[in-house]
Amino acid sequence: MTEATSPDVPQFTVGETVRMRKAHPCGADTWTVTRVGGDVGLRCVGCGRRIFLARRELARRLHPRLSAETAKPS
C-alpha cells in the first residue's frame, strides 16, 4: 500500500479548507489546500502565506475532525 492510499493519511482535494492544531503567527488557524501531490500546498486564510507540507506531517498537524456519529445530538 502506498503512502497516498494509506488509511493513516487523509486524502485532500484542491480548494478544501483545513484547520490546524496551532494558529499561524497571523492568528488564523485555517488553511486552503492549493496543491495535492507528494506534498500538499497550503495557503493561510488570514495572511495568504503559502507553504508545502508532506502528507504525513500535515496529517499530524491537523485539528482532529469530528465524525458524523459524535456530532449528532442524542
C-alpha positions in Angstrom: 0.0 0.0 0.0 1.4 3.4 -0.9 1.5 6.4 1.4 -1.2 8.2 -0.7 -3.6 5.3 -0.2 -2.7 4.5 3.4 -5.6 4.7 5.8 -3.5 6.7 8.3 -3.0 9.6 5.8 -6.2 11.6 5.0 -7.0 12.5 1.4 -7.2 16.1 0.4 -8.7 18.0 -2.5 -7.8 21.3 -4.0 -9.9 24.1 -2.6 -10.7 22.2 0.7 -10.3 24.2 3.9 -8.4 22.5 6.8 -7.9 23.6 10.4 -4.6 23.2 12.2 -3.9 22.4 15.8 -1.8 25.5 16.3 -2.6 29.0 15.0 -0.3 30.7 12.4 1.6 33.8 13.7 -1.0 36.0 12.0 -3.7 34.4 14.2 -5.6 32.3 11.7 -5.8 28.5 12.1 -7.5 27.7 8.8 -5.7 26.9 5.5 -6.9 26.3 2.0 -5.4 23.4 0.0 -3.8 24.7 -3.2 -1.9 21.7 -4.4 -2.1 17.9 -3.9 0.8 15.6 -4.7 3.7 14.0 -2.7 3.4 17.1 -0.6 0.4 19.4 0.0 0.4 23.1 -0.8 -1.5 25.3 1.7 -2.4 29.0 1.7 -3.2 30.7 5.0 -6.7 32.2 5.1 -5.6 35.0 7.3 -2.5 36.4 5.6 -2.1 34.5 2.4 1.2 32.9 3.2 1.9 29.7 1.2 3.6 26.6 2.5 4.2 23.0 1.5 3.9 20.1 3.9 4.5 16.4 3.4 1.2 14.5 3.7 2.2 12.7 6.9 3.3 16.0 8.5 0.1 17.7 7.6 -2.0 14.8 9.0 -0.1 15.1 12.3 -0.7 18.9 12.5 -4.4 18.8 11.6 -7.0 19.5 14.1 -9.0 16.3 14.8 -12.2 16.1 12.8 -15.5 15.2 14.4 -17.1 12.2 12.9 -20.8 12.3 12.0 -21.6 10.0 15.0 -20.1 12.3 17.6 -21.6 15.4 16.0 -25.2 14.2 16.3 -27.0 15.2 19.4 -28.7 12.3 21.1 
